[in-house]
Amino acid sequence: MPRAAHERKVVIASAAAPRAMRTGGPRGAIRIVNVVSTADLAQKIDIASFNSYDSLSSDLRLYRCGYVKDSGMDGRVTVFGSGKMISVGTRSAAGSFGELRRAARILRGHGLASRRRLAPSVRNIVASVRLGDGLDIEALSQALPRSLYEPEQFPGVIHRTTRGAVALLFASGRAVLVGAASEGALREAHAEVSGMVERALAQKN
């Protein structure tokens, strides 16, 4: 697999598999459970040597990348030989950017990277929200535009918002928002989905 394709695959996998989330909490409150962001060190990194250093690891038999993780990090940073980095596992854009910078400092401390100005970018924010105590998702799938419901394939409605994010709506009343590229876009997507669901339920009643 070409290196660029492998890096894109890791970004997608990281976004699709966030940390476990609790479904409780106040109705309507957004709870960010995972932020995926990237940055580029703009230099080659010797990921084959990672296992020789504290806070670094790699297994090149399985993946063509290494990892940075220390006790002060909430998530983990994936590092590619090209110098590209991916942060996953934090719960805010600021926290994710901070861990990319922390990973760069750790690499510099081990003599594996030289100082570069990082320009972190959010790729995906995953959040959980409660829209109610229960949803008639079959009715919602018919009422909401840009929606897909195939219960034999996935137990929820897949709704594409006009804000670029995707909402996964479940019968329990829980929704998962994925694909927002900023916390502002996440709030806009949440407001859009909440409003559409409320209107759909009101029309049904």
Secondary structure, DSSP 8 states (H G I E B T S, - for coil): --HHHHHHHHHHHHHHS-------SSTT-EEEEEEEEEEE--S---GGGGGGSTTEEE-TTT-S-EEE--TT-SSEEEE-TTSEEEEEEESSHHHHHHHHHHHHHHHHHTTS--------EEEEEEEEEE--S---HHHHHHHSTTEE--TTT-SSEEEE-TTS-EEEE-TTSEEEEEEESSHHHHHHHHHHHHHHHHHHHHHH-
